[in-house]
Amino acid sequence: MQPELLLPEHYEEVRSWSSTQFPEMTLDQLERDLRRVVLRLRERRIRNDKRQLDELIGEAQTAGDMRGESYAASLAQLSAEMRRLQQALAR
């Protein structure tokens, strides 16, 4: 690991993680956990995207800009993706 890729205050923390023993897990457990991590990261990205679109829609409505309608369509797509992610996480 190249120290310059991390902030100095994080280098020692990451270095200590690399020497940490992980609990014994089966390959199936590791795969399940990895899938959940990926889904959670996607969920966080979608939440942020939705928050930004909400702000753009509000600004467009205030300005009388017609782009708000296209933002609303994008927001509907993100909402559908969020529902699918939440269903996958519930399994």
JODAHU-V431934 format. One record per backbone hydrogen bond with DSSP energy under -1.0 kcal/mol. CO is the residue of the C=O (numbers start at 1). NH is the residue of the N-H. E is the energy in kcal/mol with one decimal. If there is no record, write none. Layout:
CO/NH/E ; CO/NH/E
This chain:
2/5/-2.0 ; 3/6/-1.8 ; 7/10/-1.9 ; 7/11/-1.2 ; 10/14/-2.5 ; 11/15/-2.5 ; 12/16/-2.2 ; 13/17/-1.7 ; 14/18/-1.6 ; 17/20/-1.5 ; 26/30/-2.3 ; 27/31/-2.6 ; 28/32/-2.4 ; 29/33/-2.6 ; 30/34/-2.5 ; 31/35/-2.5 ; 32/36/-2.3 ; 33/37/-2.2 ; 34/38/-2.4 ; 35/39/-2.6 ; 36/40/-2.5 ; 37/41/-2.4 ; 38/42/-2.4 ; 39/43/-2.5 ; 40/44/-2.4 ; 41/45/-2.1 ; 42/46/-2.6 ; 43/47/-2.5 ; 44/48/-2.2 ; 45/49/-2.6 ; 46/50/-3.0 ; 47/51/-2.3 ; 48/52/-2.3 ; 49/53/-2.5 ; 50/54/-2.6 ; 51/55/-1.9 ; 52/56/-2.4 ; 53/57/-2.9 ; 54/58/-2.3 ; 55/59/-2.5 ; 56/60/-2.8 ; 57/61/-2.7 ; 58/62/-2.2 ; 59/63/-2.1 ; 60/65/-2.8 ; 65/68/-1.0 ; 66/69/-1.5 ; 67/71/-2.1 ; 68/72/-2.1 ; 69/73/-1.6 ; 70/74/-1.9 ; 71/75/-2.5 ; 72/76/-2.0 ; 73/77/-1.9 ; 74/78/-2.4 ; 75/79/-2.3 ; 76/80/-2.1 ; 77/81/-2.3 ; 78/82/-2.5 ; 79/83/-2.1 ; 80/84/-2.1 ; 81/85/-2.3 ; 82/86/-2.6 ; 83/87/-2.1 ; 84/88/-2.2 ; 85/89/-2.5 ; 86/90/-1.4
